[in-house]
Amino acid sequence: MLTKFFSTILIFLLFLSACQSPAQPVDKQSAEKVQEIPAEGNDAPDNEKENTDWQAYRPNELGEVMILMYHEIGSKEGTWSRQVDNFRADLERLYQENYRPVNLNDYISGNINLPAGTTPFVLTFDDGTSGHLRFIEQDDSQYILDPDCAVAIILEMSKKYPDFTPAGTFFIYYPVPFRQSKWIAEKLALLQKWGFEIGNHAYNHENLAKLSSSEVVEALAKNVRATQDYLPGYQVKSLALPYGARAKEEAILRSGKWEETSYQHNAILLVGANPAPSPFAQNFDPYRLPRVRADGTELPRWLDYFQKYPEKRYISDGDNDFITVPRTLEEKINKNKINGKKLRLY
Ligand SMILES: [Zn+2]
């Protein structure tokens, strides 16, 4: 049964890698004049790219990105809980409105490699609740992935839509992430294998504002150590603050060492309450990243907002070598973050 389970996963992964869809074709009318600003160390501009029709999808890689914050996924609907079918519907609506998932670390580093005209969004899941990743025990003491847990639903989406690449960060705490004492090692290994990320949510969901500095360092390092006990060498790169509470001392949220364990966070996530800036924007602060609460009120509200104001939304140019931005936003670009890419204004 276990072998069968893993071979199913293998087939599924092969299927995924075979189905990467090419960038969407664009028609060739009314090409606007495009200015390319070579950054240091870049090659000559690629002439083929100049024929792209910017009017077709109005790329804006300085637009905003939603980092969605989910807690419970299960039978109930509420502020901190999303009903399973509503979670499915969220992903479906996001997909139909041209949003595609990217991992948090790729968003932070600006490694957003999506088809032209699509918008990145980031999935985050706090607290390691059972609805995030659940196994169902079979008669022969083996297990299957519960089709109604968040991970299975994301994998189901990517099977249905090959350009919906599985992504998401699970901010877990210990000692029992996902609320099943069995299979913790298997679950963490599968998350990594399937392309998800594991983040820090303190060892036992401590309120970091109420701890001394040495206790904060211990709570954060112990989380990392527990993850690395299951996944040796795994680099935990992001922190979601339990209760949204910051430690008094900022530096220890970013890095620290306790006993033999060090941690280094490239991103710190807040609890609320709006979309985050583009990683190429001057106001992008990876240590204070706002999130959109993905419940029945806030997520639809922001999706409606971006329908009404599409110019606010990050829209990919489909080319990882370029950062394409409307000329009116030029002064808001953080040119230090462009590294290695060419800036293209239109
Ligand atoms: Zn939490």
Residues whose N, C-alpha, C, O or C-beta is under 5 A from the ligand:
A	BS01	ZN	D126 D127 P242 Y243
